[in-house]
Amino acid sequence: MAYTIKLVQYYYTTVKDQPGEAYKVLNLLAEEGVNQLAFTAIPSGHGSTQLAIFPDDPAKLAHEAKFVGFSLEGPHHAFLVHGDDELGALAEVHQKLFEADINIYASSGITDGKGSYCSLVYVKEEDCKRASATLGV
């Protein structure tokens, strides 16, 4: 199966869990020219949502966030996997990490409906170097 893996940095910010909050962050980033590789939003307790921002240029994100005054937690690391959408496409990546005794604590993926997929694979920071070596990144 054909795929590529890239080690990416991401940052968290927490917003109120109400309509328009993610839009405000996304719009602000776009206005400041921050290109994103990925973005996730998940509930993080009563009344708040945690946004994970995966910038193409982490230094630009950090600079622009400081400039506009919003706080970020990070950087953290994840693996961005992109490949051909085939049955069991992610199994090989997960198998390599399993065989190296590296725990994947979160993963999500999506297909584009045209034959390709992308996935984010999260390991603990202390396992990042070993996972990179295992995956040939």
Secondary structure, 3 states (H helix, E strand, C coil): CCEEEEEEEEEEEEEECCCCHHHHHHHHHHHCCCCEEEEEEEECCCCEEEEEEEECCHHHHHHHHHHHCCCCEEEEEEEEEEEECCCCCCHHHHHHHHHCCCCEEEEEEEECCCCEEEEEEEECHHHHHHHHHHHCC
